[in-house]
Amino acid sequence: MTYALDTNVIFQLLRKNADIEKRFRQAKDMGCSFAIPPFVYYEVQRGFWLNAAPEKERMFEHICEAYEIGKMTLDVWDNAAQIYAALRRRNQTIEDADILIAAFCVVNSYILVTHNTRHFERVEELAIEDWASTVSS
C-alpha cells in the first residue's frame, strides 16, 4: 500500500506533530510506502521560497530523498480533466491544485493522507485518510 502525502500533512510532519508522526511510523512499520505528489512538492517549496525556514527545508529534503516524488504523466493530466468535468457537472468544483493531487493518487492507486477531507471527498474515485482526526493507539 502506498500513501501520498498532502501538503498539510507534510507541514505537520515538519512541525513534528506527534499524532501525525505516530501514524507515519505505524504505516512504515506495516511496510507501507510513501509518495509525494508533484503538486505537493511545488506547494511546499513555494512556501520555503516565500518564508525562509532552513531547518524545515532540510527536513523536507530528507523526506524527498527517502520517498518517491511522483511524475505528472499524461494519464494523470487526463484523469484530472475527467475529475474536473465530473465535479463541474455536479456543481462541486474544487481548486485545480486539489484536482491534480487527486488525479495523481487515483491514477497510481495511492491513498491520499490529508486533513482537507471536505474538498477531496468530492472526488469519488479517491481513497483518503485523515491522520489528524483518526489517530490509532
Secondary structure, DSSP 8 states (H G I E B T S, - for coil): -EEEE-HHHHHHHHTT-HHHHHHHHHHHHTT-EEEE-HHHHHHHHHHHHHS--HHHHHHHHHHHHHSEE----HHHHHHHHHHHHHHHHTT----HHHHHHHHHHHHHT-EEE-S-HHHHTT-TT-EEE-TTT----
